[in-house]
């Protein structure tokens, strides 16, 4: 009788602890969203306008012997060429200024 109790207690405790000790199954996280395949037209326009304007302003400054100072130019502050039908001004301004600085550097250093 005692042996049955001991065996029953040992077996039940083994099943109890084995069942509670198993790790739960967790689902893997969802995949990341796909990358944006195309740049919005507003940003494309801003990058084109900014780079070309910056390159010509930088070349003109280098030819005239002016110091390198892209951030003080009128075009850097005004961001010309904005079309309000394409979207808000702030993304245009940011993309224009980034491209303008790259273009100004290339034009000034004649690369």
Secondary structure, DSSP 8 states (H G I E B T S, - for coil): -HHHHHHHHHHHHHHHHHHHHS---------------S--HHHHHHHHHHHHHHHHHHHHHHHHT----GGGSHHHHH-TT--GGGS-HHHHHHHHHHHHHHHHHHHHTT-
